[in-house]
Amino acid sequence: GNSVTQMEGPVTLSEEAFLTINCTYTATGYPSLFWYVQYPGEGLQLLLKATKADDKGSNKGFEATYRKETTSFHLEKGSVQVSDSAVYFCALSSRGSNFGNEKLTFGTGTRLTIIP
Amino acid sequence: ETGVTQTPRHLVMGMTNKKSLKCEQHLGHNAMYWYKQSAKKPLELMFVYSLEERVENNSVPSRFSPECPNSSHLFLHLHTLQPEDSALYLCASSLGPGTLLNTEAFFGQGTRLTVV
């Protein structure tokens, strides 16, 4: 079956530090890849996505590149801010057994805390 | 505000109680999902409804009973739960069949359930 493995947290960084959160996946076919973010007390929000190999998703200074050869989709940001403190989830979307039965498979989430 | 509203935000219930979680979206989406979020575990997909029909039931115990009366509303009926069912229950929606590979899912803020 499909699975997503992401680095365990928590991760604590100082403001303006460089961030990398690793994510690797196992899937059949050609999944789409996503990073979702969950701010305290909130549901998940889409941060960025990539739908095919070598695509780069980007948003709010975050980037991730869909690497089919290494089955990875690592999240990076050059200079983090206190407001980036949240839980980050890597996810993939794949076709189910029936048309329309796509589903998102998530990793465990990585809690990120940025200190001033 | 993502357009997906869940009520209640918090719920404490005894093991013999019956309660229901409600999810509502007015985004024009045709697919709705229930996820369970437990600490240090990947989000677990529980149920998928597409065009008001259940298309996925991931071996969820029968003490959880979903209902989708129309494309805007989704319920999760709870009865005789166990303490290990305590978790954050997230509702999500997406455009509909065949779209999740390319579009995002929108999540509600979740219901924090505690079973005592």
gemmi code that builds the backbone of each chain (N, CA, C; Angstrom):
import gemmi

chains = {
    "A": [
        ("GLY", (0.816, -1.197, 0.000), (0.000, 0.000, 0.000), (0.851, 1.249, 0.000)),
        ("ASN", (0.201, 2.378, -0.106), (0.902, 3.662, -0.094), (1.319, 4.052, 1.311)),
        ("SER", (2.431, 4.729, 1.420), (2.868, 5.221, 2.725), (3.751, 6.447, 2.562)),
        ("VAL", (3.784, 7.235, 3.613), (4.601, 8.450, 3.642), (5.414, 8.430, 4.932)),
        ("THR", (6.680, 8.667, 4.820), (7.567, 8.709, 5.983), (8.212, 10.084, 6.060)),
        ("GLN", (8.030, 10.744, 7.172), (8.656, 12.046, 7.340), (9.428, 12.079, 8.639)),
        ("MET", (10.395, 12.981, 8.690), (11.274, 13.025, 9.848), (10.460, 13.330, 11.106)),
        ("GLU", (10.861, 12.665, 12.174), (10.152, 12.862, 13.429), (10.597, 14.161, 14.061)),
        ("GLY", (9.684, 14.813, 14.690), (10.040, 16.016, 15.406), (10.178, 15.721, 16.875)),
        ("PRO", (10.061, 16.714, 17.687), (9.904, 18.091, 17.230), (11.205, 18.707, 16.730)),
        ("VAL", (11.065, 19.701, 15.879), (12.206, 20.441, 15.364), (12.143, 21.855, 15.929)),
        ("THR", (13.226, 22.287, 16.509), (13.305, 23.644, 17.071), (14.454, 24.381, 16.405)),
        ("LEU", (14.136, 25.540, 15.844), (15.135, 26.346, 15.155), (15.055, 27.788, 15.625)),
        ("SER", (16.138, 28.493, 15.427), (16.136, 29.926, 15.689), (15.597, 30.657, 14.465)),
        ("GLU", (15.046, 31.821, 14.693), (14.540, 32.638, 13.595), (15.660, 32.877, 12.578)),
        ("GLU", (15.297, 32.851, 11.312), (16.176, 33.056, 10.166), (17.056, 31.853, 9.841)),
        ("ALA", (16.880, 30.765, 10.550), (17.633, 29.547, 10.234), (17.067, 28.900, 8.970)),
        ("PHE", (17.872, 27.982, 8.388), (17.435, 27.219, 7.215), (16.684, 25.968, 7.679)),
        ("LEU", (15.595, 25.681, 7.007), (14.754, 24.549, 7.390), (14.737, 23.484, 6.309)),
        ("THR", (14.879, 22.232, 6.740), (14.599, 21.083, 5.876), (13.800, 20.078, 6.683)),
        ("ILE", (12.680, 19.643, 6.138), (11.918, 18.542, 6.710), (11.863, 17.462, 5.641)),
        ("ASN", (12.438, 16.313, 5.957), (12.518, 15.233, 4.966), (11.210, 14.465, 4.852)),
        ("CYS", (10.918, 14.058, 3.624), (9.727, 13.254, 3.356), (10.055, 12.286, 2.230)),
        ("THR", (9.782, 11.012, 2.454), (9.896, 10.013, 1.390), (8.582, 9.257, 1.312)),
        ("TYR", (8.332, 8.652, 0.170), (7.042, 8.009, -0.007), (7.197, 6.664, -0.719)),
        ("THR", (6.172, 5.866, -0.571), (6.039, 4.616, -1.311), (4.649, 4.618, -1.921)),
        ("ALA", (4.596, 4.445, -3.237), (3.298, 4.466, -3.909), (3.404, 3.752, -5.243)),
        ("THR", (2.288, 3.232, -5.679), (2.218, 2.673, -7.029), (1.751, 3.765, -7.978)),
        ("GLY", (2.174, 3.659, -9.195), (1.730, 4.638, -10.182), (2.411, 5.982, -10.011)),
        ("TYR", (1.657, 7.032, -10.285), (2.215, 8.392, -10.297), (1.400, 9.282, -9.363)),
        ("PRO", (1.762, 9.265, -8.081), (0.972, 10.058, -7.139), (1.250, 11.545, -7.271)),
        ("SER", (0.367, 12.341, -6.743), (0.627, 13.755, -6.515), (1.126, 13.904, -5.083)),
        ("LEU", (1.959, 14.893, -4.847), (2.569, 15.080, -3.532), (2.210, 16.443, -2.966)),
        ("PHE", (2.018, 16.495, -1.655), (1.544, 17.708, -1.000), (2.288, 17.922, 0.317)),
        ("TRP", (2.379, 19.171, 0.703), (2.699, 19.531, 2.072), (1.514, 20.328, 2.622)),
        ("TYR", (1.003, 19.855, 3.762), (-0.043, 20.562, 4.480), (0.550, 21.105, 5.781)),
        ("VAL", (-0.017, 22.209, 6.262), (0.431, 22.803, 7.518), (-0.767, 22.956, 8.452)),
        ("GLN", (-0.519, 22.687, 9.727), (-1.566, 22.815, 10.745), (-1.084, 23.775, 11.817)),
        ("TYR", (-1.664, 24.969, 11.836), (-1.341, 25.943, 12.878), (-2.119, 25.589, 14.146)),
        ("PRO", (-1.653, 26.038, 15.303), (-2.294, 25.674, 16.575), (-3.797, 25.944, 16.556)),
        ("GLY", (-4.547, 24.926, 16.944), (-6.002, 25.074, 17.034), (-6.729, 25.081, 15.703)),
        ("GLU", (-6.033, 24.776, 14.631), (-6.642, 24.842, 13.309), (-6.635, 23.475, 12.630)),
        ("GLY", (-7.373, 23.385, 11.540), (-7.282, 22.203, 10.694), (-6.095, 22.313, 9.766)),
        ("LEU", (-5.965, 21.376, 8.868), (-4.850, 21.380, 7.925), (-5.143, 22.309, 6.752)),
        ("GLN", (-4.088, 22.977, 6.290), (-4.193, 23.827, 5.108), (-3.125, 23.403, 4.110)),
        ("LEU", (-3.481, 23.440, 2.840), (-2.488, 23.124, 1.820), (-1.406, 24.193, 1.806)),
        ("LEU", (-0.147, 23.752, 1.853), (0.979, 24.686, 1.767), (1.514, 24.727, 0.334)),
        ("LEU", (1.752, 23.559, -0.244), (2.214, 23.497, -1.627), (2.001, 22.093, -2.165)),
        ("LYS", (2.106, 21.972, -3.491), (1.893, 20.669, -4.096), (2.723, 20.534, -5.358)),
        ("ALA", (2.897, 19.268, -5.785), (3.545, 18.963, -7.068), (2.854, 17.739, -7.639)),
        ("THR", (2.515, 17.786, -8.895), (1.697, 16.722, -9.467), (2.462, 15.782, -10.390)),
        ("LYS", (3.723, 16.109, -10.726), (4.504, 15.187, -11.544), (5.981, 15.346, -11.246)),
        ("ALA", (6.729, 14.360, -11.677), (8.162, 14.315, -11.379), (8.866, 15.579, -11.843)),
        ("ASP", (9.785, 16.056, -10.990), (10.613, 17.241, -11.213), (9.858, 18.556, -11.033)),
        ("ASP", (8.570, 18.500, -10.768), (7.827, 19.723, -10.448), (8.326, 20.274, -9.125)),
        ("LYS", (8.349, 21.586, -9.004), (8.676, 22.227, -7.730), (7.444, 22.990, -7.272)),
        ("GLY", (6.981, 22.670, -6.072), (5.903, 23.443, -5.462), (6.506, 24.509, -4.576)),
        ("SER", (5.868, 25.673, -4.513), (6.387, 26.742, -3.660), (5.251, 27.616, -3.167)),
        ("ASN", (5.440, 28.150, -1.950), (4.431, 29.020, -1.357), (5.003, 29.589, -0.063)),
        ("LYS", (4.817, 30.858, 0.175), (5.230, 31.521, 1.416), (6.705, 31.296, 1.723)),
        ("GLY", (7.536, 31.162, 0.724), (8.963, 30.959, 0.931), (9.365, 29.511, 1.091)),
        ("PHE", (8.388, 28.617, 1.169), (8.662, 27.185, 1.257), (8.742, 26.595, -0.151)),
        ("GLU", (9.596, 25.572, -0.288), (9.722, 24.882, -1.574), (9.863, 23.386, -1.343)),
        ("ALA", (9.427, 22.603, -2.331), (9.657, 21.160, -2.311), (9.656, 20.680, -3.752)),
        ("THR", (10.585, 19.774, -4.077), (10.701, 19.257, -5.433), (10.364, 17.776, -5.459)),
        ("TYR", (9.530, 17.391, -6.399), (9.072, 16.010, -6.569), (10.212, 15.224, -7.227)),
        ("ARG", (10.873, 14.362, -6.457), (12.008, 13.572, -6.951), (11.580, 12.122, -7.060)),
        ("LYS", (11.278, 11.703, -8.276), (10.802, 10.334, -8.459), (11.931, 9.326, -8.242)),
        ("GLU", (13.150, 9.699, -8.622), (14.252, 8.742, -8.525), (14.601, 8.405, -7.084)),
        ("THR", (14.351, 9.351, -6.178), (14.623, 9.092, -4.763), (13.329, 8.998, -3.951)),
        ("THR", (12.204, 9.025, -4.642), (10.862, 9.008, -4.011), (10.823, 9.946, -2.811)),
        ("SER", (11.212, 11.186, -3.062), (11.275, 12.159, -1.970), (10.569, 13.454, -2.335)),
        ("PHE", (10.209, 14.202, -1.300), (9.535, 15.499, -1.478), (9.867, 16.341, -0.246)),
        ("HIS", (11.142, 16.673, -0.089), (11.615, 17.373, 1.102), (11.179, 18.830, 1.097)),
        ("LEU", (10.775, 19.307, 2.263), (10.323, 20.700, 2.413), (11.491, 21.570, 2.876)),
        ("GLU", (11.673, 22.718, 2.238), (12.774, 23.609, 2.593), (12.293, 25.051, 2.666)),
        ("LYS", (12.956, 25.809, 3.530), (12.759, 27.256, 3.577), (14.070, 27.883, 4.003)),
        ("GLY", (14.439, 28.938, 3.325), (15.748, 29.531, 3.549), (15.880, 30.293, 4.849)),
        ("SER", (14.789, 30.886, 5.318), (14.876, 31.731, 6.510), (13.527, 31.677, 7.217)),
        ("VAL", (13.465, 30.902, 8.291), (12.172, 30.705, 8.950), (11.849, 31.855, 9.902)),
        ("GLN", (10.548, 32.009, 10.136), (10.046, 33.046, 11.031), (9.264, 32.399, 12.176)),
        ("VAL", (9.075, 33.155, 13.236), (8.306, 32.637, 14.378), (6.918, 32.181, 13.931)),
        ("SER", (6.359, 32.894, 12.985), (5.005, 32.571, 12.506), (4.945, 31.254, 11.725)),
        ("ASP", (6.083, 30.659, 11.419), (6.105, 29.357, 10.748), (5.943, 28.199, 11.723)),
        ("SER", (5.903, 28.482, 12.998), (5.720, 27.436, 14.006), (4.377, 26.751, 13.785)),
        ("ALA", (4.406, 25.453, 13.563), (3.202, 24.694, 13.212), (3.596, 23.229, 13.086)),
        ("VAL", (2.611, 22.404, 12.734), (2.885, 21.005, 12.411), (2.778, 20.848, 10.896)),
        ("TYR", (3.761, 20.221, 10.282), (3.829, 20.063, 8.834), (3.631, 18.601, 8.456)),
        ("PHE", (2.719, 18.375, 7.524), (2.385, 17.026, 7.085), (2.728, 16.858, 5.612)),
        ("CYS", (3.459, 15.806, 5.308), (3.687, 15.406, 3.936), (2.571, 14.428, 3.555)),
        ("ALA", (2.109, 14.501, 2.323), (1.011, 13.631, 1.914), (1.105, 13.298, 0.436)),
        ("LEU", (0.497, 12.195, 0.068), (0.395, 11.855, -1.350), (-1.049, 11.503, -1.671)),
        ("SER", (-1.386, 11.741, -2.914), (-2.725, 11.423, -3.394), (-2.599, 10.420, -4.515)),
        ("SER", (-3.379, 9.365, -4.431), (-3.293, 8.324, -5.437), (-4.683, 7.845, -5.790)),
        ("ARG", (-4.776, 7.222, -6.928), (-6.068, 6.696, -7.345), (-6.430, 5.478, -6.508)),
        ("GLY", (-7.707, 5.366, -6.165), (-8.194, 4.198, -5.460), (-8.596, 3.103, -6.427)),
        ("SER", (-9.302, 2.131, -5.904), (-9.678, 0.989, -6.735), (-10.803, 1.349, -7.708)),
        ("ASN", (-11.553, 2.388, -7.374), (-12.641, 2.816, -8.248), (-12.431, 4.254, -8.666)),
        ("PHE", (-12.982, 4.631, -9.791), (-12.880, 6.012, -10.226), (-13.469, 6.930, -9.162)),
        ("GLY", (-12.758, 8.006, -8.914), (-13.239, 8.965, -7.937), (-12.843, 8.628, -6.526)),
        ("ASN", (-12.245, 7.480, -6.343), (-11.905, 7.052, -4.992), (-10.468, 7.398, -4.647)),
        ("GLU", (-10.042, 8.615, -4.997), (-8.689, 9.010, -4.588), (-8.681, 9.237, -3.086)),
        ("LYS", (-7.516, 9.107, -2.517), (-7.399, 9.423, -1.108), (-6.024, 9.983, -0.810)),
        ("LEU", (-5.985, 10.794, 0.234), (-4.736, 11.358, 0.701), (-4.155, 10.447, 1.773)),
        ("THR", (-2.876, 10.115, 1.615), (-2.152, 9.352, 2.626), (-1.150, 10.292, 3.264)),
        ("PHE", (-1.199, 10.407, 4.576), (-0.379, 11.379, 5.297), (0.756, 10.716, 6.058)),
        ("GLY", (1.792, 11.502, 6.307), (2.821, 11.123, 7.257), (2.375, 11.461, 8.669)),
        ("THR", (3.276, 11.273, 9.627), (2.936, 11.479, 11.029), (2.929, 12.943, 11.433)),
        ("GLY", (3.459, 13.795, 10.592), (3.544, 15.208, 10.943), (4.847, 15.520, 11.673)),
        ("THR", (5.365, 16.719, 11.446), (6.575, 17.188, 12.122), (6.261, 18.522, 12.773)),
        ("ARG", (6.394, 18.564, 14.087), (6.126, 19.816, 14.801), (7.363, 20.703, 14.716)),
        ("LEU", (7.166, 21.909, 14.242), (8.250, 22.881, 14.095), (8.006, 24.044, 15.040)),
        ("THR", (9.019, 24.368, 15.821), (8.961, 25.532, 16.704), (10.118, 26.460, 16.368)),
        ("ILE", (9.798, 27.715, 16.107), (10.822, 28.713, 15.802), (10.921, 29.666, 16.985)),
        ("ILE", (12.114, 29.824, 17.491), (12.318, 30.706, 18.646), (12.995, 32.000, 18.193)),
        ("PRO", (12.563, 33.121, 18.774), (13.115, 34.424, 18.351), (14.603, 34.534, 18.676)),
    ],
    "B": [
        ("GLU", (-10.222, 30.545, 8.007), (-11.519, 29.979, 7.620), (-11.383, 29.296, 6.254)),
        ("THR", (-11.598, 27.997, 6.247), (-11.370, 27.248, 5.014), (-12.654, 26.947, 4.271)),
        ("GLY", (-13.803, 27.271, 4.864), (-15.065, 26.940, 4.236), (-15.626, 25.622, 4.717)),
        ("VAL", (-14.926, 24.917, 5.580), (-15.420, 23.667, 6.164), (-15.572, 23.900, 7.668)),
        ("THR", (-16.770, 23.717, 8.150), (-17.080, 24.020, 9.549), (-17.441, 22.747, 10.293)),
        ("GLN", (-16.798, 22.538, 11.419), (-17.096, 21.370, 12.237), (-17.641, 21.799, 13.589)),
        ("THR", (-18.631, 21.076, 14.067), (-19.162, 21.294, 15.414), (-19.442, 19.958, 16.087)),
        ("PRO", (-19.258, 19.886, 17.404), (-18.658, 20.918, 18.247), (-17.135, 20.948, 18.094)),
        ("ARG", (-16.486, 21.925, 18.656), (-15.027, 21.978, 18.620), (-14.424, 21.039, 19.653)),
        ("HIS", (-15.120, 20.886, 20.763), (-14.654, 19.999, 21.826), (-15.840, 19.170, 22.309)),
        ("LEU", (-15.554, 17.906, 22.651), (-16.606, 17.021, 23.124), (-16.007, 16.040, 24.114)),
        ("VAL", (-16.637, 15.965, 25.278), (-16.270, 14.959, 26.273), (-17.474, 14.053, 26.435)),
        ("MET", (-17.266, 12.770, 26.297), (-18.394, 11.842, 26.409), (-17.982, 10.588, 27.162)),
        ("GLY", (-18.968, 10.020, 27.840), (-18.753, 8.769, 28.526), (-18.860, 7.602, 27.564)),
        ("MET", (-18.389, 6.451, 27.989), (-18.342, 5.298, 27.103), (-19.727, 4.780, 26.734)),
        ("THR", (-20.738, 5.156, 27.492), (-22.084, 4.666, 27.177), (-22.925, 5.715, 26.436)),
        ("ASN", (-22.353, 6.875, 26.210), (-23.101, 7.942, 25.547), (-23.236, 7.722, 24.049)),
        ("LYS", (-24.186, 8.460, 23.462), (-24.293, 8.564, 22.011), (-24.197, 10.038, 21.648)),
        ("LYS", (-23.323, 10.360, 20.738), (-23.158, 11.741, 20.297), (-22.914, 11.746, 18.792)),
        ("SER", (-22.988, 12.939, 18.203), (-22.721, 13.073, 16.772), (-21.820, 14.263, 16.507)),
        ("LEU", (-20.917, 14.086, 15.573), (-20.087, 15.177, 15.073), (-20.689, 15.642, 13.748)),
        ("LYS", (-20.628, 16.953, 13.547), (-21.206, 17.520, 12.336), (-20.154, 18.253, 11.526)),
        ("CYS", (-20.260, 18.133, 10.216), (-19.374, 18.831, 9.302), (-20.219, 19.441, 8.194)),
        ("GLU", (-19.888, 20.674, 7.834), (-20.666, 21.391, 6.829), (-19.732, 22.141, 5.893)),
        ("GLN", (-19.991, 22.044, 4.600), (-19.225, 22.827, 3.640), (-20.155, 23.403, 2.593)),
        ("HIS", (-19.860, 24.626, 2.204), (-20.636, 25.292, 1.156), (-19.695, 25.758, 0.067)),
        ("LEU", (-18.763, 24.866, -0.269), (-17.772, 25.153, -1.310), (-18.174, 24.557, -2.650)),
        ("GLY", (-19.291, 23.872, -2.667), (-19.708, 23.205, -3.902), (-18.965, 21.912, -4.156)),
        ("HIS", (-18.345, 21.359, -3.106), (-17.580, 20.121, -3.257), (-18.514, 18.913, -3.223)),
        ("ASN", (-18.058, 17.852, -3.886), (-18.872, 16.640, -3.960), (-18.264, 15.463, -3.216)),
        ("ALA", (-17.086, 15.623, -2.649), (-16.452, 14.561, -1.878), (-16.168, 15.052, -0.461)),
        ("MET", (-16.451, 14.217, 0.509), (-16.203, 14.576, 1.904), (-15.564, 13.396, 2.620)),
        ("TYR", (-14.768, 13.718, 3.633), (-13.917, 12.725, 4.297), (-13.941, 12.911, 5.805)),
        ("TRP", (-13.816, 11.813, 6.523), (-13.518, 11.853, 7.952), (-12.130, 11.281, 8.176)),
        ("TYR", (-11.302, 12.025, 8.946), (-9.986, 11.574, 9.353), (-9.898, 11.580, 10.875)),
        ("LYS", (-9.066, 10.678, 11.397), (-8.758, 10.658, 12.823), (-7.291, 11.050, 12.995)),
        ("GLN", (-7.044, 12.026, 13.853), (-5.676, 12.470, 14.121), (-5.319, 12.159, 15.558)),
        ("SER", (-4.383, 11.224, 15.722), (-3.887, 10.858, 17.050), (-2.422, 11.260, 17.133)),
        ("ALA", (-1.970, 11.492, 18.345), (-0.593, 11.927, 18.548), (0.388, 10.890, 18.010)),
        ("LYS", (1.403, 11.385, 17.280), (2.512, 10.566, 16.778), (2.076, 9.463, 15.829)),
        ("LYS", (0.912, 9.607, 15.224), (0.461, 8.649, 14.207), (0.044, 9.415, 12.973)),
        ("PRO", (0.167, 8.807, 11.790), (-0.330, 9.478, 10.577), (-1.831, 9.683, 10.671)),
        ("LEU", (-2.295, 10.697, 9.983), (-3.739, 10.865, 9.897), (-4.348, 9.595, 9.315)),
        ("GLU", (-5.402, 9.133, 9.949), (-6.050, 7.908, 9.500), (-7.335, 8.266, 8.763)),
        ("LEU", (-7.408, 7.871, 7.504), (-8.643, 8.074, 6.760), (-9.668, 7.072, 7.254)),
        ("MET", (-10.835, 7.581, 7.641), (-11.886, 6.707, 8.158), (-12.944, 6.414, 7.087)),
        ("PHE", (-13.484, 7.456, 6.521), (-14.568, 7.298, 5.554), (-14.422, 8.321, 4.426)),
        ("VAL", (-14.882, 7.905, 3.245), (-14.934, 8.795, 2.088), (-16.326, 8.735, 1.506)),
        ("TYR", (-16.903, 9.897, 1.261), (-18.173, 9.985, 0.561), (-17.955, 10.751, -0.736)),
        ("SER", (-18.452, 10.192, -1.807), (-18.364, 10.842, -3.107), (-19.765, 10.910, -3.684)),
        ("LEU", (-20.222, 12.109, -3.958), (-21.588, 12.306, -4.447), (-22.590, 11.606, -3.533)),
        ("GLU", (-22.354, 11.781, -2.235), (-23.256, 11.312, -1.178), (-23.277, 9.803, -1.004)),
        ("GLU", (-22.408, 9.087, -1.711), (-22.327, 7.651, -1.505), (-21.001, 7.304, -0.835)),
        ("ARG", (-21.045, 6.378, 0.113), (-19.835, 5.977, 0.772), (-19.004, 5.123, -0.174)),
        ("VAL", (-17.770, 5.561, -0.426), (-16.920, 4.815, -1.343), (-15.724, 4.202, -0.650)),
        ("GLU", (-15.548, 4.539, 0.614), (-14.403, 3.994, 1.338), (-14.778, 3.846, 2.798)),
        ("ASN", (-14.410, 2.701, 3.361), (-14.617, 2.468, 4.780), (-13.410, 1.670, 5.240)),
        ("ASN", (-12.482, 2.367, 5.869), (-11.188, 1.758, 6.158), (-11.198, 0.922, 7.427)),
        ("SER", (-11.988, -0.119, 7.442), (-12.002, -1.032, 8.593), (-12.222, -0.287, 9.896)),
        ("VAL", (-13.125, 0.628, 9.863), (-13.432, 1.400, 11.065), (-14.446, 0.631, 11.911)),
        ("PRO", (-14.255, 0.578, 13.223), (-15.218, -0.139, 14.078), (-16.625, 0.406, 13.919)),
        ("SER", (-17.593, -0.454, 14.103), (-18.987, -0.077, 13.892), (-19.499, 0.919, 14.922)),
        ("ARG", (-18.751, 1.180, 15.960), (-19.170, 2.208, 16.922), (-19.062, 3.612, 16.327)),
        ("PHE", (-18.428, 3.699, 15.141), (-18.411, 4.937, 14.358), (-19.334, 4.729, 13.159)),
        ("SER", (-20.318, 5.599, 12.999), (-21.291, 5.434, 11.923), (-21.431, 6.748, 11.173)),
        ("PRO", (-20.994, 6.823, 9.923), (-21.097, 8.070, 9.173), (-22.453, 8.204, 8.502)),
        ("GLU", (-22.779, 9.453, 8.199), (-24.014, 9.742, 7.471), (-23.778, 10.956, 6.599)),
        ("CYS", (-24.204, 10.889, 5.366), (-24.045, 12.006, 4.432), (-25.391, 12.275, 3.768)),
        ("PRO", (-26.233, 13.106, 4.392), (-27.583, 13.319, 3.855), (-27.610, 14.113, 2.557)),
        ("ASN", (-26.605, 14.938, 2.336), (-26.488, 15.696, 1.080), (-25.025, 16.090, 0.906)),
        ("SER", (-24.720, 16.689, -0.198), (-23.305, 16.941, -0.510), (-22.680, 18.009, 0.376)),
        ("SER", (-23.479, 18.722, 1.154), (-22.934, 19.783, 2.002), (-22.722, 19.366, 3.447)),
        ("HIS", (-23.295, 18.249, 3.834), (-23.268, 17.863, 5.240), (-22.764, 16.439, 5.425)),
        ("LEU", (-21.996, 16.279, 6.481), (-21.459, 14.966, 6.831), (-21.504, 14.839, 8.352)),
        ("PHE", (-21.971, 13.692, 8.812), (-22.043, 13.441, 10.239), (-21.214, 12.211, 10.594)),
        ("LEU", (-20.775, 12.178, 11.835), (-20.152, 10.970, 12.380), (-20.846, 10.673, 13.691)),
        ("HIS", (-21.642, 9.602, 13.690), (-22.392, 9.211, 14.883), (-21.519, 8.287, 15.730)),
        ("LEU", (-21.509, 8.572, 17.009), (-20.627, 7.865, 17.935), (-21.443, 7.159, 19.005)),
        ("HIS", (-21.116, 5.914, 19.299), (-21.789, 5.233, 20.407), (-20.883, 4.166, 21.002)),
        ("THR", (-20.961, 4.042, 22.291), (-20.156, 3.094, 23.073), (-18.688, 3.139, 22.699)),
        ("LEU", (-18.140, 4.364, 22.717), (-16.731, 4.518, 22.385), (-15.826, 4.057, 23.518)),
        ("GLN", (-14.559, 3.902, 23.175), (-13.534, 3.493, 24.116), (-12.572, 4.661, 24.364)),
        ("PRO", (-11.878, 4.657, 25.487), (-10.933, 5.750, 25.750), (-9.902, 5.927, 24.636)),
        ("GLU", (-9.505, 4.847, 23.968), (-8.503, 4.956, 22.897), (-9.057, 5.641, 21.644)),
        ("ASP", (-10.354, 5.907, 21.634), (-10.951, 6.657, 20.525), (-10.775, 8.165, 20.703)),
        ("SER", (-10.260, 8.563, 21.842), (-9.998, 9.984, 22.070), (-8.971, 10.476, 21.049)),
        ("ALA", (-9.320, 11.543, 20.347), (-8.459, 12.039, 19.266), (-9.078, 13.311, 18.721)),
        ("LEU", (-8.406, 13.887, 17.732), (-8.964, 14.998, 16.967), (-9.572, 14.416, 15.695)),
        ("TYR", (-10.847, 14.672, 15.474), (-11.518, 14.156, 14.288), (-11.678, 15.299, 13.293)),
        ("LEU", (-11.110, 15.086, 12.130), (-11.082, 16.114, 11.094), (-11.988, 15.736, 9.938)),
        ("CYS", (-12.737, 16.718, 9.490), (-13.545, 16.572, 8.291), (-12.854, 17.326, 7.166)),
        ("ALA", (-12.962, 16.810, 5.965), (-12.377, 17.484, 4.808), (-13.310, 17.332, 3.618)),
        ("SER", (-13.138, 18.220, 2.643), (-13.897, 18.096, 1.406), (-12.984, 18.409, 0.225)),
        ("SER", (-13.368, 17.917, -0.932), (-12.650, 18.236, -2.158), (-13.653, 18.318, -3.291)),
        ("LEU", (-13.188, 18.813, -4.431), (-14.100, 19.081, -5.536), (-14.966, 17.883, -5.885)),
        ("GLY", (-14.356, 16.713, -5.923), (-15.202, 15.572, -6.207), (-14.459, 14.473, -6.918)),
        ("PRO", (-15.179, 13.527, -7.451), (-14.551, 12.359, -8.063), (-13.550, 12.745, -9.135)),
        ("GLY", (-12.395, 12.124, -9.055), (-11.395, 12.328, -10.094), (-10.592, 13.596, -9.980)),
        ("THR", (-10.727, 14.356, -8.893), (-10.034, 15.646, -8.817), (-8.924, 15.706, -7.783)),
        ("LEU", (-8.903, 14.780, -6.835), (-7.989, 14.936, -5.704), (-6.529, 14.804, -6.106)),
        ("LEU", (-6.262, 14.227, -7.276), (-4.868, 14.148, -7.715), (-4.319, 15.529, -8.038)),
        ("ASN", (-5.169, 16.452, -8.399), (-4.698, 17.751, -8.860), (-5.142, 18.925, -8.016)),
        ("THR", (-6.069, 18.697, -7.116), (-6.553, 19.810, -6.304), (-6.398, 19.464, -4.836)),
        ("GLU", (-6.692, 20.415, -4.011), (-6.459, 20.214, -2.590), (-7.725, 19.775, -1.879)),
        ("ALA", (-7.525, 19.228, -0.710), (-8.617, 18.981, 0.210), (-8.656, 20.136, 1.212)),
        ("PHE", (-9.854, 20.541, 1.565), (-10.048, 21.613, 2.542), (-10.511, 20.975, 3.852)),
        ("PHE", (-9.828, 21.339, 4.918), (-10.102, 20.728, 6.216), (-10.826, 21.687, 7.145)),
        ("GLY", (-11.679, 21.111, 7.978), (-12.234, 21.865, 9.090), (-11.239, 21.931, 10.242)),
        ("GLN", (-11.636, 22.627, 11.297), (-10.750, 22.807, 12.451), (-10.716, 21.585, 13.355)),
        ("GLY", (-11.654, 20.691, 13.153), (-11.630, 19.465, 13.923), (-12.487, 19.511, 15.178)),
        ("THR", (-12.847, 18.346, 15.649), (-13.504, 18.169, 16.942), (-12.560, 17.396, 17.842)),
        ("ARG", (-12.200, 18.004, 18.960), (-11.330, 17.325, 19.933), (-12.226, 16.467, 20.818)),
        ("LEU", (-12.151, 15.159, 20.665), (-13.014, 14.217, 21.389), (-12.236, 13.564, 22.517)),
        ("THR", (-12.832, 13.585, 23.700), (-12.270, 12.887, 24.848), (-13.304, 11.906, 25.363)),
        ("VAL", (-12.943, 10.647, 25.432), (-13.826, 9.604, 25.929), (-13.377, 9.231, 27.342)),
        ("VAL", (-14.299, 9.370, 28.271), (-13.936, 9.104, 29.675), (-14.702, 7.899, 30.208)),
    ],
}
model = gemmi.Model(1)
for chain_id, residues in chains.items():
    chain = gemmi.Chain(chain_id)
    for i, (resn, *xyz) in enumerate(residues, 1):
        res = gemmi.Residue()
        res.name, res.seqid = resn, gemmi.SeqId(i, " ")
        for name, pos in zip(("N", "CA", "C"), xyz):
            atom = gemmi.Atom()
            atom.name, atom.element = name, gemmi.Element(name[0])
            atom.pos, atom.b_iso = gemmi.Position(*pos), 0.0
            res.add_atom(atom)
        chain.add_residue(res)
    model.add_chain(chain)
structure = gemmi.Structure()
structure.add_model(model)
structure.setup_entities()
